[in-house]
Amino acid sequence: MRKVFNFSAGPAMLPEEVLLQAQAEMLDWNHTGMSIMELGHRGPEFKEVADQAEADIRELMSIPKNYQVFFLPGGATAQFAMVPLNLFGKNKTADYIDTGVWSKKAIAEASRYGTVNIAAKTQHQDHLAFIPHQNAWQINSDAAYLHYTPNETIDGLQFHWVPQTGNVPLVADMTSMILSQPIDVSQYGIIYAGAQKNIGQAGITVVIIRDDLIGDPLPHTPTLYSYKLHAEHHSFYNTPPTYSWYIAGLVLAWMKRQGGVSAIYEKNKRNAAKLYAVIDDNQDFYLCKIMPENRSMLNVMFYLANEQLTPVFLEQAEKLGLTNLRGHRVSGGVRASIYNGMPEKGVDILADFMRDFVKRNG
Ligand SMILES: *Cc1c(COP(=O)(O)O)cnc(C)c1O
């Protein structure tokens, strides 16, 4: 048993079972006498690992046949460029929803290649942040796509509905929420996610893309940034991040053993509800600055009303093995990131500690 529950926003906690399996297989993967990271990426052994990971994510997310699944390097940040480079086409214009730090980075990158229309932004009412509903958005019917961030990791803000964009493809940066709840993939044109929060370790990004969006990238697009190239080579144009792919495969198989996405979702919902209940029961002590309908299930952000107690809170939590609860350097406060790999026990200990901390300091 590990002694620490890691509430980091990413790279994040992995299931102990997965780490133990990786450890057991380290020196001799599947009787090859080698570690998987030493195996050729074009050999039949690695191909089996790669194919199984794809089959498992297809099964877990019920990905329709007219979508490709890529496993690519470069993190979600590479997708900030790949999406506009591949989808802008002739008009070179797209709609973006700005809900926080990660949306802004996606917007800044897309703006290098064309025109970005900010169709909507986070709003505030009574000092609480919320996402305006779609009827208040300024949507451009010529947009090549609409990009949004369903869960803003740093801001702790989440959409609990899916934008309806008609014929305009919907592009979602799901890095901090992929596989955390059931979704209908057919509502999206592209879904992408860096693996290090919900699917495994850093170094690999999952891209789920509808066939008809794999067109021609803009001229001067770097070779490795073309979706068409990755479709033609099944993510094997050059050496893929094999170990990250393997770990993602172990996590996906673990998810299936847990009962799939719906079971993980129930666990995630319970975890989030426990923490928000402590915050709501102690509103003079803990402040959540997000409207209830936009609170994140994966990144629970809150502040201590008495800010001087924040370092004390963090230090005492650390002593209990509750680590990496410090809020982002931009936002301050406390952030509990509770992704797919966070067991309920970690959240129970945190919730108890939060209640106890109020008793001792309230
Ligand atoms: C962490 C995160 C990113 C950055 O991912 P990298 O893999 O580091 O490029 C992008 N978007 C969201 C929503 C994130 O949470």
The ligand as an SDF file (V2000), in Angstrom:
LIG
                    3D

 15 15  0  0  0  0  0  0  0  0999 V2000
   -3.2160   19.6230  -18.5000 C   0  0  0  0  0  0  0  0  0  0  0  0
   -4.0510   20.1970  -19.5850 C   0  0  0  0  0  0  0  0  0  0  0  0
   -3.5050   20.5660  -20.8220 C   0  0  0  0  0  0  0  0  0  0  0  0
   -2.0210   20.4700  -21.1050 C   0  0  0  0  0  0  0  0  0  0  0  0
   -1.6900   19.2140  -21.4940 O   0  0  0  0  0  0  0  0  0  0  0  0
   -0.1990   18.8260  -21.9840 P   0  0  0  0  0  0  0  0  0  0  0  0
   -0.3610   17.3700  -22.2000 O   0  0  0  0  0  0  0  0  0  0  0  0
    0.7220   19.2060  -20.8710 O   0  0  0  0  0  0  0  0  0  0  0  0
    0.0880   19.5880  -23.2170 O   0  0  0  0  0  0  0  0  0  0  0  0
   -4.3430   21.0460  -21.7910 C   0  0  0  0  0  0  0  0  0  0  0  0
   -5.6600   21.1690  -21.5870 N   0  0  0  0  0  0  0  0  0  0  0  0
   -6.2380   20.8330  -20.4100 C   0  0  0  0  0  0  0  0  0  0  0  0
   -7.7030   20.9800  -20.2180 C   0  0  0  0  0  0  0  0  0  0  0  0
   -5.4420   20.3390  -19.3770 C   0  0  0  0  0  0  0  0  0  0  0  0
   -6.0120   19.9890  -18.2060 O   0  0  0  0  0  0  0  0  0  0  0  0
  1  2  1  0
  2  3  1  0
  2 14  2  0
  3  4  1  0
  3 10  2  0
  4  5  1  0
  5  6  1  0
  6  7  2  0
  6  8  1  0
  6  9  1  0
 10 11  1  0
 11 12  2  0
 12 13  1  0
 12 14  1  0
 14 15  1  0
M  END
$$$$
